[in-house]
Amino acid sequence: MDFLLDIFNYTLTAILIGICGAWIFLLKSMVDSFRLTPYLDKFENTSKTNPKVSIILPARNEEEFIGKCLDSLIKQDYKNYEIIVIDDSSEDSTGKIILEYAKKYPKIIPVSARPKPDEWMGKNWACMEGYSKATGELLLFTDADTKHAENVITLAVSHLNSFDLDALSAIPKMITLDFWTNITLPMISTFLHTRFSALNVNNPAKKTGYFFGSFFILKKTTYQEIGMHEGVKHEIIEDGALGKKVKEAGYKMKMVRAEHLIDAIWARDKSTLWNALKRLMIPLYLQNGKIAIGIFFAILFLLFVPFPIFVISSSLPIETVSAKTLCITSAIASILIYVGAIIEVKVGLKLKLGYAIFAPLGSFVVVLGFLSGLLQAKRTSSVTWRGRNYSMKDHTQSSISV
């Protein structure tokens, strides 16, 4: 019996050693990402032109946020731009608010989106409806729950021109509004600094390409040549899919930090947080179910498993070398997860340090959300987002590649 227990303990220890190695890599990637990713406002400005910018702003049931977003866009110090605001079949007062702003500010062009075709995602359709009214050489896509510093368009255009880019996306400060988002977002964000690091987006030799939906600007010709939002009409994570198409087509794109210039809300309450977690996993499952399940278990072990192993191993009598080794390695793995949470909370998200204490709970919520996404994709192949239910049957998702 003791022999079998030793084998079990050493097997778990080997897994935990692998988890520790993975977290050392993750922590290095986090530090490199924060240290080396360029900033939107730190560059040598050699731009000599001020092309017209068409801001495309889709909005569905955004009465709480749309006014603040429009206020920030109206105050931009860039002169040559228009704001195309699309009411995407809102069921609240969003449409009324848009019309009131349009009456006061001539830069605002209100658009009431036609009914969404069955094969389209709502936001993708709204963006195409807005694009049909755009007259600018550059297109800037943003979200209705985003706020912008008054010089952000000037900086974006100057950055685009100075580096002769085809597309530019900016990393916003992720605003969190409730406790559950505050403890889960740090655990999700730790993974963005590896494969989905801005450093990989900016490296022409890497295949990684995606946009932050809260802020990306690109040439109209580039947008047209990659197929516009029509080319990603089935995609749940359309900003990721568009950025991927830009990178794959060989266009020059760049991602920069702009947390001090752009605020974007990641999830507004427990319900949107839950749906956001499921929304991250469903595209993976629809591409390849077996690999998606493998990714889920990898996340389970990386984010959560060391904590219960440590609690159980430390609460039992430590009478053997194998038990002592298991307790020590689970403690080290748990500490490394906490270090990652602390770095993300303080440096990345700039939240109160106390939220890092809840790393095990945050990890558990992430795991449950991803599991729920897997089960939903397996059962119904559908996803709920912004008050709409979308069937994903027969629609392969390519926004996040497995």
C-alpha positions as CSV (number, residue, x, y, z in Angstrom):
1,M,0.0,0.0,0.0
2,D,2.8,2.4,0.9
3,F,4.5,1.6,-2.4
4,L,1.4,2.5,-4.4
5,L,1.0,5.7,-2.4
6,D,4.7,6.6,-3.1
7,I,4.1,6.1,-6.8
8,F,1.0,8.3,-6.7
9,N,2.8,11.0,-4.8
10,Y,5.8,11.0,-7.1
11,T,3.5,11.1,-10.2
12,L,1.7,14.2,-8.8
13,T,5.1,15.7,-7.9
14,A,6.3,15.2,-11.5
15,I,3.2,16.9,-12.8
16,L,3.8,19.8,-10.4
17,I,7.4,20.2,-11.4
18,G,6.1,20.6,-15.0
19,I,3.6,23.2,-13.7
20,C,6.4,25.0,-12.0
21,G,8.4,25.1,-15.2
22,A,5.5,26.4,-17.1
23,W,4.9,29.2,-14.6
24,I,8.5,30.2,-14.7
25,F,8.1,30.5,-18.5
26,L,4.9,32.4,-18.0
27,L,6.4,34.8,-15.5
28,K,9.3,35.6,-17.8
29,S,6.9,36.2,-20.7
30,M,4.9,38.6,-18.5
31,V,7.9,40.6,-17.5
32,D,9.2,40.7,-21.1
33,S,5.8,41.8,-22.4
34,F,5.4,44.6,-19.9
35,R,9.0,45.7,-20.4
36,L,9.4,45.5,-24.2
37,T,5.9,46.2,-25.7
38,P,6.1,49.7,-27.3
39,Y,3.8,52.5,-26.2
40,L,1.3,54.4,-28.4
41,D,2.7,57.8,-27.3
42,K,6.5,57.0,-27.2
43,F,7.9,57.2,-30.8
44,E,9.6,59.6,-33.1
45,N,6.8,61.3,-35.0
46,T,7.7,61.7,-38.7
47,S,4.0,61.9,-39.9
48,K,3.3,64.7,-42.4
49,T,-0.3,63.9,-43.3
50,N,-3.6,63.9,-41.5
51,P,-5.9,61.6,-43.5
52,K,-9.6,61.5,-42.7
53,V,-10.5,58.9,-40.0
54,S,-13.9,57.3,-39.9
55,I,-14.6,56.0,-36.4
56,I,-17.0,53.0,-36.5
57,L,-18.8,52.6,-33.2
58,P,-21.4,49.8,-33.0
59,A,-23.7,49.9,-30.0
60,R,-26.4,47.5,-28.7
61,N,-28.1,48.2,-25.4
62,E,-25.4,50.6,-24.3
63,E,-27.5,53.3,-22.6
64,E,-25.2,53.2,-19.6
65,F,-22.0,53.8,-21.5
66,I,-22.6,55.3,-24.9
67,G,-22.7,58.9,-23.7
68,K,-19.3,58.7,-21.9
69,C,-17.8,57.1,-25.0
70,L,-19.1,59.8,-27.4
71,D,-18.0,62.5,-25.0
72,S,-14.5,61.2,-25.2
73,L,-14.6,61.0,-29.0
74,I,-16.1,64.4,-29.5
75,K,-13.3,66.0,-27.6
76,Q,-10.5,64.6,-29.8
77,D,-7.8,67.1,-30.8
78,Y,-7.5,65.5,-34.3
79,K,-9.5,67.6,-36.8
80,N,-10.2,65.4,-39.8
81,Y,-12.6,62.7,-38.5
82,E,-16.1,61.5,-38.4
83,I,-18.0,59.4,-35.8
84,I,-20.3,56.8,-37.3
85,V,-22.5,55.4,-34.5
86,I,-24.6,52.3,-35.3
87,D,-27.6,51.4,-33.2
88,D,-27.6,47.6,-33.4
89,S,-31.3,46.9,-32.8
90,S,-31.1,48.2,-29.2
91,E,-33.9,47.5,-26.8
92,D,-33.1,50.3,-24.5
93,S,-32.6,54.1,-25.0
94,T,-29.3,53.7,-26.9
95,G,-30.8,54.8,-30.2
96,K,-32.4,57.8,-28.6
97,I,-29.1,58.9,-27.0
98,I,-27.3,58.5,-30.4
99,L,-29.8,60.8,-32.1
100,E,-29.6,63.4,-29.4
101,Y,-25.8,63.5,-29.7
102,A,-26.0,63.7,-33.5
103,K,-28.3,66.7,-33.3
104,K,-25.7,68.5,-31.2
105,Y,-22.5,67.5,-32.9
106,P,-22.2,67.4,-36.7
107,K,-19.2,65.0,-36.6
108,I,-21.6,62.2,-35.4
109,I,-23.4,60.3,-38.2
110,P,-26.2,58.1,-36.7
111,V,-26.9,54.8,-38.4
112,S,-29.8,52.5,-37.6
113,A,-28.7,49.0,-38.5
114,R,-31.0,47.0,-40.7
115,P,-32.2,43.6,-39.2
116,K,-29.3,41.2,-38.9
117,P,-29.2,38.4,-41.5
118,D,-29.3,34.9,-39.9
119,E,-25.7,34.0,-40.8
120,W,-24.2,37.1,-39.2
121,M,-23.0,37.9,-35.7
122,G,-24.6,41.1,-34.5
123,K,-21.6,43.2,-34.0
124,N,-20.0,42.2,-37.3
125,W,-23.2,43.2,-39.1
126,A,-23.3,46.5,-37.3
127,C,-19.7,47.2,-38.2
128,M,-20.5,46.6,-41.9
129,E,-23.5,48.8,-41.7
130,G,-21.3,51.6,-40.3
131,Y,-18.6,51.0,-42.9
132,S,-21.1,51.6,-45.7
133,K,-21.3,55.2,-44.5
134,A,-17.5,55.7,-44.0
135,T,-15.7,58.3,-46.1
136,G,-12.3,58.2,-44.4
137,E,-9.0,56.8,-45.6
138,L,-8.5,55.2,-42.2
139,L,-11.0,53.2,-40.2
140,L,-11.0,53.2,-36.4
141,F,-13.1,50.6,-34.7
142,T,-13.9,51.0,-31.1
143,D,-16.6,49.8,-28.6
144,A,-19.4,51.8,-26.9
145,D,-18.0,51.0,-23.4
146,T,-14.6,52.5,-24.2
147,K,-13.3,56.0,-23.2
148,H,-10.4,57.7,-25.0
149,A,-7.9,60.4,-24.1
150,E,-8.3,63.5,-26.2
151,N,-5.1,63.0,-28.2
152,V,-5.5,59.3,-28.9
153,I,-6.5,59.6,-32.6
154,T,-3.7,62.0,-33.2
155,L,-1.3,59.6,-31.7
156,A,-2.7,56.6,-33.5
157,V,-2.6,58.3,-36.9
158,S,0.9,59.7,-36.3
159,H,2.1,56.2,-35.2
160,L,0.5,54.5,-38.2
161,N,2.1,57.0,-40.6
162,S,5.5,57.2,-38.9
163,F,6.0,53.4,-39.0
164,D,4.3,53.0,-42.4
165,L,1.8,50.5,-40.9
166,D,-1.3,49.0,-42.4
167,A,-2.9,48.4,-39.1
168,L,-2.4,49.4,-35.4
169,S,-4.2,48.1,-32.3
170,A,-3.8,49.5,-28.8
171,I,-4.0,47.6,-25.5
172,P,-6.5,49.4,-23.2
173,K,-6.7,49.5,-19.5
174,M,-9.3,46.8,-18.6
175,I,-11.9,48.3,-16.3
176,T,-13.5,45.9,-13.9
177,L,-16.8,46.7,-12.2
178,D,-17.4,43.8,-9.8
179,F,-15.6,41.5,-7.4
180,W,-15.8,38.4,-9.6
181,T,-14.2,40.1,-12.6
182,N,-11.5,41.6,-10.4
183,I,-10.4,38.1,-9.2
184,T,-10.8,36.3,-12.5
185,L,-9.4,38.7,-15.1
186,P,-5.8,38.6,-13.6
187,M,-5.8,34.8,-14.0
188,I,-6.9,34.9,-17.6
189,S,-4.5,37.8,-18.5
190,T,-1.5,35.8,-17.4
191,F,-1.8,33.7,-20.6
192,L,-1.9,36.7,-22.9
193,H,1.8,37.3,-22.4
194,T,2.8,34.1,-24.1
195,R,1.5,33.1,-27.5
196,F,-0.8,36.2,-27.7
197,S,1.9,38.6,-26.6
198,A,2.0,41.9,-28.4
199,L,5.7,41.1,-29.0
200,N,4.6,38.2,-31.2
201,V,2.1,40.4,-33.0
202,N,4.8,42.8,-33.7
203,N,7.2,40.1,-34.9
204,P,6.8,39.5,-38.7
205,A,8.2,36.0,-38.3
206,K,5.4,35.0,-35.9
207,K,2.0,34.0,-37.1
208,T,0.2,35.7,-34.2
209,G,-2.2,38.4,-35.2
210,Y,-5.2,39.9,-33.4
211,F,-6.8,43.2,-32.5
212,F,-8.2,44.6,-29.3
213,G,-11.8,45.3,-30.3
214,S,-11.8,48.4,-28.1
215,F,-9.3,50.2,-30.4
216,F,-7.8,49.2,-33.7
217,I,-7.2,51.5,-36.7
218,L,-6.3,50.3,-40.3
219,K,-6.3,51.6,-43.8
220,K,-9.6,51.3,-45.6
221,T,-7.8,49.6,-48.5
222,T,-6.4,47.0,-46.1
223,Y,-9.8,46.4,-44.6
224,Q,-11.3,45.9,-48.0
225,E,-8.6,43.5,-49.2
226,I,-9.0,41.2,-46.2
227,G,-12.7,40.9,-46.8
228,M,-14.0,43.4,-44.2
229,H,-16.3,42.2,-41.5
230,E,-18.1,40.2,-44.1
231,G,-15.1,37.9,-44.2
232,V,-15.5,37.2,-40.4
233,K,-19.3,37.3,-40.2
234,H,-19.6,34.0,-38.4
235,E,-16.8,34.8,-35.9
236,I,-17.6,35.1,-32.2
237,I,-14.4,36.9,-31.5
238,E,-14.4,39.1,-34.6
239,D,-11.5,41.4,-33.6
240,G,-9.2,38.4,-33.2
241,A,-10.2,37.0,-36.5
242,L,-9.7,40.3,-38.3
243,G,-6.3,40.8,-36.9
244,K,-5.3,37.3,-37.8
245,K,-6.4,37.9,-41.4
246,V,-4.3,41.1,-41.6
247,K,-1.2,39.3,-40.3
248,E,-1.8,36.2,-42.6
249,A,-2.2,38.5,-45.6
250,G,1.3,39.9,-45.0
251,Y,0.3,43.4,-44.0
252,K,2.4,45.4,-41.6
253,M,0.6,45.6,-38.2
254,K,1.6,46.6,-34.7
255,M,0.3,46.4,-31.2
256,V,1.1,49.0,-28.6
257,R,0.4,49.7,-25.0
258,A,-2.2,52.5,-24.2
259,E,-3.5,51.7,-20.8
260,H,-3.0,55.3,-19.7
261,L,-4.9,56.6,-22.8
262,I,-7.8,54.1,-23.3
263,D,-10.2,52.6,-20.8
264,A,-12.3,49.5,-21.8
265,I,-14.8,47.5,-19.7
266,W,-14.1,43.8,-19.9
267,A,-17.2,42.4,-18.2
268,R,-20.0,44.4,-16.6
269,D,-21.4,41.9,-14.1
270,K,-21.4,38.2,-13.2
271,S,-23.6,37.2,-16.2
272,T,-21.4,38.9,-18.8
273,L,-18.3,37.6,-17.1
274,W,-19.7,34.0,-17.3
275,N,-20.7,34.4,-21.0
276,A,-17.3,35.9,-21.8
277,L,-15.5,32.9,-20.3
278,K,-17.6,30.5,-22.3
279,R,-17.0,32.7,-25.4
280,L,-13.3,32.1,-25.1
281,M,-13.6,28.4,-25.1
282,I,-16.3,27.7,-27.6
283,P,-14.3,28.7,-30.8
284,L,-11.5,26.3,-29.7
285,Y,-13.9,23.4,-29.3
286,L,-15.6,24.1,-32.7
287,Q,-12.2,23.9,-34.4
288,N,-11.0,20.7,-32.7
289,G,-12.8,19.2,-29.8
290,K,-10.0,16.9,-28.6
291,I,-7.4,19.6,-28.6
292,A,-9.9,22.0,-26.8
293,I,-10.4,19.4,-24.1
294,G,-6.6,19.0,-23.8
295,I,-6.3,22.8,-23.4
296,F,-9.0,22.8,-20.8
297,F,-7.1,20.3,-18.7
298,A,-3.9,22.2,-19.2
299,I,-5.5,25.3,-17.8
300,L,-7.1,23.3,-15.0
301,F,-3.7,22.1,-13.8
302,L,-1.8,25.3,-14.5
303,L,-4.3,27.6,-12.7
304,F,-6.0,25.6,-10.0
305,V,-4.8,22.0,-9.2
306,P,-1.7,23.0,-7.2
307,F,-3.9,24.7,-4.6
308,P,-6.0,21.8,-3.5
309,I,-3.0,19.4,-3.6
310,F,-1.1,21.7,-1.3
311,V,-4.0,22.1,1.1
312,I,-4.5,18.3,1.2
313,S,-0.9,17.3,1.4
314,S,-0.1,19.8,4.1
315,S,-3.1,18.8,6.3
316,L,-2.1,15.1,6.3
317,P,0.7,13.6,8.4
318,I,3.9,13.9,6.4
319,E,5.6,10.6,7.2
320,T,7.3,9.7,3.9
321,V,9.8,11.4,1.6
322,S,7.3,11.2,-1.3
323,A,4.6,13.0,0.8
324,K,7.1,15.7,1.9
325,T,8.3,16.2,-1.7
326,L,4.7,16.5,-2.9
327,C,3.9,19.1,-0.2
328,I,6.9,21.2,-1.1
329,T,6.4,21.1,-4.9
330,S,2.7,22.0,-4.5
331,A,3.7,24.9,-2.3
332,I,6.2,26.2,-4.9
333,A,3.6,25.8,-7.7
334,S,1.0,27.7,-5.6
335,I,3.5,30.5,-4.8
336,L,4.3,30.9,-8.5
337,I,0.6,31.2,-9.4
338,Y,0.3,33.8,-6.7
339,V,3.3,35.7,-8.1
340,G,1.7,35.8,-11.5
341,A,-1.5,37.1,-10.0
342,I,0.3,39.8,-8.1
343,I,2.2,41.0,-11.2
344,E,-0.9,41.0,-13.3
345,V,-3.0,42.8,-10.6
346,K,-0.4,45.5,-9.9
347,V,1.4,46.0,-13.2
348,G,-1.0,44.9,-15.8
349,L,-4.5,45.7,-14.5
350,K,-3.5,48.2,-11.8
351,L,-6.0,46.8,-9.3
352,K,-5.8,46.7,-5.5
353,L,-3.3,44.1,-4.4
354,G,-5.9,42.5,-2.2
355,Y,-7.6,40.9,-5.2
356,A,-4.5,38.7,-5.8
357,I,-5.2,37.0,-2.5
358,F,-8.3,35.4,-4.2
359,A,-6.2,33.8,-6.9
360,P,-7.4,30.2,-6.1
361,L,-11.1,31.4,-6.3
362,G,-10.5,33.3,-9.4
363,S,-8.8,30.3,-11.0
364,F,-11.7,28.1,-10.0
365,V,-14.2,30.4,-11.6
366,V,-12.1,30.5,-14.9
367,V,-12.0,26.7,-14.9
368,L,-15.7,26.4,-14.3
369,G,-16.4,29.0,-17.0
370,F,-14.3,27.2,-19.6
371,L,-15.8,23.9,-18.6
372,S,-19.3,25.4,-19.1
373,G,-18.2,26.6,-22.5
374,L,-17.0,23.2,-23.5
375,L,-20.2,21.5,-22.4
376,Q,-22.4,24.1,-24.1
377,A,-20.4,23.8,-27.4
378,K,-20.7,20.0,-27.2
379,R,-24.4,20.1,-26.4
380,T,-25.9,22.9,-28.5
381,S,-23.1,24.5,-30.6
382,S,-24.5,27.9,-29.6
383,V,-23.4,30.9,-27.6
384,T,-25.2,33.8,-25.9
385,W,-23.8,37.3,-26.3
386,R,-25.3,40.7,-25.8
387,G,-28.8,39.4,-25.5
388,R,-28.6,37.2,-28.6
389,N,-28.3,33.5,-29.0
390,Y,-26.0,32.4,-31.9
391,S,-25.9,29.0,-33.4
392,M,-22.4,27.9,-34.3
393,K,-23.4,24.8,-36.2
394,D,-21.4,24.4,-39.4
395,H,-19.4,27.7,-38.7
396,T,-15.7,27.0,-38.1
397,Q,-14.2,29.6,-35.9
398,S,-10.7,30.9,-36.7
399,S,-10.3,33.8,-34.3
400,I,-8.2,31.7,-31.9
401,S,-6.3,28.9,-33.5
402,V,-5.6,25.7,-31.6
